[in-house]
Amino acid sequence: MLAPVMAAMAINSAVCSESAEIQTITTTTTTTTTTFTEGESDNVDYIPKIHGVIISRWEGEFDGDDFAERFQVRNARVSVGGNIMRDLTYFIMIDACQQGKIQFLDAYARWGFLKQWKIQAGQFRVPYGVDVFRAPGTYIFSNRSFLAKHMMNMRQVGFKAGYYCDKIPLTIEAGVFNSAPTSNHAVWQHEMNFAAKALYRISNVTVSGGFISAHPDCVRITGGDGALTWATGRWIVEGEYQVKHYARNQHPDAHAWNMFASYGLPLKKTVFNQLSFQGRYDGMTDHSTGTADAEGKLVTDNPGRHRITVGSTLSFERKAVKALVRLNYEKYFHMNNVSAPAGERDKIVADLVVKF
């Protein structure tokens, strides 16, 4: 699994490769690039590219002496993207079955100009964070980190501009977005969301930093993110930290962290290409989404907890298709003597992932 994951999951690979002479089409699981030289614009492929990923899952959860289990279609994402002209691309993505629900995710157009610059408009993920940008086909673990799932997991309607240099491995993105939910694009905005992100790659190390200011309800929230990724040979090691500050101290600052390592072994004379082993430690303090209660006060939506995850993955990859068989065990530790709710208890997760 490690080779395709390293190419698609590392943000430095997925973002820093964008330059003026590279036409990029982002899919649910990877980034496809076609390099052009001057005078080759007539060779652009205008046929839409269709990609997707399906995750079928079994989960078993422990609650003392009780044991509960379930089957899920965790994701069934389908995307279509392509070129209108050499420097103008489009991308649309839906999740046809996200735990039984249909969800519209992305719809945007991207235009490249002045060699290293690109602008993008539509609905898409705001430029903030690293682990949050991993798509289902590039997950390292069955379940996302608390940091990626809860802290600033935001898709919004808006505009962003990016500088993607080709001489030094530097990427800078910044954007402005609606603060209203993506389910209603007709709302006139009195408050906007802002986000910015920068990545710099030094050999096999990528350093990332980000800032965000969002207004989900009645209180503005500002956040900061920092991440360090080391990817070399069979190893990927990453650490990321985020903090959220609520205006007027309406809620204590929320902190989240995610640290993991993955090691892959190539396989020969088997149907699978690779066997990999993963370990993760992640957690968060008491967290509020920023939505006020009936009295206009912020409440703790996600009580503080941390978790240890161990797992292994068998992977098969050939050209544009990939299949994974993944097994994880998650051990939860809840803070402040909070009773663990369903879904947040010790569990075993088994996934069958198909990407095309």
QUIKALIN-V34840 format. One line per field, one symbol per residue. ss: DSSP state (H for helix, E for strand, L for the rest). phi: phi as a letter, one per 30 degrees, with the letter a starting at -180 (. if undefined). A space follows every 10 residues. Layout:
ss=???
phi=???
//
This chain:
ss=LHHHHHHHHL HHHHHHLLLL LEEEEELLLL EEEEELLLLL HHHLLLLLEE EEEEEEEEEE EEELLEEEEE EEEEEEEEEE EEEEELLEEE EEEEEEEELL EEEEEEEEEE EEELLLEEEE EEEEELLLLL HHHLLHHHLL LLLLLHHHHH HLLLEEEEEE EEEELLLLLE EEEEEEEELL LLLLLLLLLL LEEEEEEEEE EELLEEEEEE EEEELLLLLL EEEEEEEEEE EELLEEEEEE EEEEEEHHHL LLLEEEEEEE EEEEEELLLL LLLEEEEEEE EEEELLELLL LELLLLLELL LELLEEEEEE EEEEEEEELL EEEEEEEEEE EEEELLLLLL LLLLLLEEEE EEEEEL
phi=.ddddddcdd ddddcdddbd cbccbdcdba bcbbdcbeic ddcddcdecc babbccbbbb bcbidcbbba cbcdbbdbbb alccbecbbb abbbcdachj cdbdcbaabb bcahiccbbb bkcadddajc dddddedbdd bdcddeeddc dbdbcbclbb bbcbdccbdb bbbaabbdcd eddbdcddcc bccbbbabbb cchccccbba bbbbbdbcbd ccbbbbbbbc bahccbbbbb bbbbccehhd aeecbbbbbb bbbccdcbib dcdacbbbbb bbaadebcdj cdddcicdcd dbddabacbb abbcbbbbhc cabbbbbbbc ccbcdhhddd dejbceacbb cccbbb
//
